[in-house]
Amino acid sequence: MSDLKTMCDACEYIGKKLPKYPIIFEIGCTYVVNQDNLINTSTNNIIQQIVIPKNGMLYSFDINSDHINICKRMLRDIGINWSEYMDFVFGDSIEMIPIVVEDLERQDHYIDVVLFDSKEHDEDHMVKEFEGLKDQLSEKHILMVDDVINPNSIKAKKMMPLLQKLGYEMFIVPTETGLLIASMGYKL
Ligand SMILES: C[S@@+](CC[C@H](N)C(=O)[O-])C[C@H]1O[C@@H](n2cnc3c(N)ncnc32)[C@H](O)[C@@H]1O
């Protein structure tokens, strides 16, 4: 795991651990698209490294419809027919997560991976997102939390201590902003 450096590496590492047909939540889609930095954006790497190899399904939540459209275009531009692999969920994550969770609950489906990477300037938002989905997590699951070592961001401030308290095994991928990988049940 010490050789992981990018979002692409992290997704490949997680993808290899998962069973077939995983369900992934991404809270905050990719919308800053720089062709030279596609190894560090999340939506494309989740699809290419996890969803396609494992026949999974991605739910990508975002409050900004322009960002969703940019993301769709980016995926199309790199040859990914996104609608085969994912649903975009438009709206505030705190409101929308319980709606998707309820739907999964009805089908007896569980979430295998979550990337938390949405609202800035709010240290409680991410914890509320976690609270909204935690009962639908698979017994074994992996959480990714972005910006854990970003001095300009407070959004992940309460997550690492919370996950430590709950007994998650974890390590940080030294991307520019720090990507926490936290596991329940999988050996890291
Ligand atoms: C840092 S970007 C996500 C970057 C992406 N995960 C990546 O690594 O390429 C944060 C995204 O979260 C979205 N966002 C902010 N507040 C939100 C909220 N309350 N609910 C859902 N999405 C939100 C923003 O619109 C933005 O697109």
The ligand as an SDF file (V2000), in Angstrom:
LIG
                    3D

 27 29  0  0  0  0  0  0  0  0999 V2000
  -14.1290   18.6130   -4.5550 C   0  0  0  0  0  0  0  0  0  0  0  0
  -15.4590   18.4090   -5.6570 S   0  0  0  0  0  0  0  0  0  0  0  0
  -15.4720   16.6960   -5.9700 C   0  0  0  0  0  0  0  0  0  0  0  0
  -14.2570   16.2580   -6.7030 C   0  0  0  0  0  0  0  0  0  0  0  0
  -14.2910   14.8120   -7.1780 C   0  0  0  0  0  0  0  0  0  0  0  0
  -14.6590   13.8960   -6.1130 N   0  0  0  0  0  0  0  0  0  0  0  0
  -12.9360   14.4220   -7.7180 C   0  0  0  0  0  0  0  0  0  0  0  0
  -12.0880   13.9640   -6.9270 O   0  0  0  0  0  0  0  0  0  0  0  0
  -12.6940   14.5530   -8.9220 O   0  0  0  0  0  0  0  0  0  0  0  0
  -16.8350   18.6400   -4.6230 C   0  0  0  0  0  0  0  0  0  0  0  0
  -18.1760   18.4500   -5.2910 C   0  0  0  0  0  0  0  0  0  0  0  0
  -19.1630   18.3530   -4.2500 O   0  0  0  0  0  0  0  0  0  0  0  0
  -20.3290   19.0160   -4.6500 C   0  0  0  0  0  0  0  0  0  0  0  0
  -21.1060   19.3980   -3.4410 N   0  0  0  0  0  0  0  0  0  0  0  0
  -20.8910   20.4420   -2.6130 C   0  0  0  0  0  0  0  0  0  0  0  0
  -21.8180   20.4770   -1.6420 N   0  0  0  0  0  0  0  0  0  0  0  0
  -22.6510   19.4290   -1.8680 C   0  0  0  0  0  0  0  0  0  0  0  0
  -23.8150   18.9390   -1.2210 C   0  0  0  0  0  0  0  0  0  0  0  0
  -24.3190   19.5450   -0.1380 N   0  0  0  0  0  0  0  0  0  0  0  0
  -24.4250   17.8460   -1.7230 N   0  0  0  0  0  0  0  0  0  0  0  0
  -23.9290   17.2170   -2.8380 C   0  0  0  0  0  0  0  0  0  0  0  0
  -22.8310   17.6460   -3.4860 N   0  0  0  0  0  0  0  0  0  0  0  0
  -22.1990   18.7300   -3.0260 C   0  0  0  0  0  0  0  0  0  0  0  0
  -19.8330   20.2050   -5.4600 C   0  0  0  0  0  0  0  0  0  0  0  0
  -20.8450   20.6770   -6.3290 O   0  0  0  0  0  0  0  0  0  0  0  0
  -18.6180   19.6200   -6.1670 C   0  0  0  0  0  0  0  0  0  0  0  0
  -18.9720   19.1750   -7.4520 O   0  0  0  0  0  0  0  0  0  0  0  0
  1  2  1  0
  2  3  1  0
  2 10  1  0
  3  4  1  0
  4  5  1  0
  5  6  1  0
  5  7  1  0
  7  8  2  0
  7  9  1  0
 10 11  1  0
 11 12  1  0
 11 26  1  0
 12 13  1  0
 13 14  1  0
 13 24  1  0
 14 15  1  0
 14 23  1  0
 15 16  2  0
 16 17  1  0
 17 18  1  0
 17 23  2  0
 18 19  1  0
 18 20  2  0
 20 21  1  0
 21 22  2  0
 22 23  1  0
 24 25  1  0
 24 26  1  0
 26 27  1  0
M  CHG  2   2   1   9  -1
M  END
$$$$
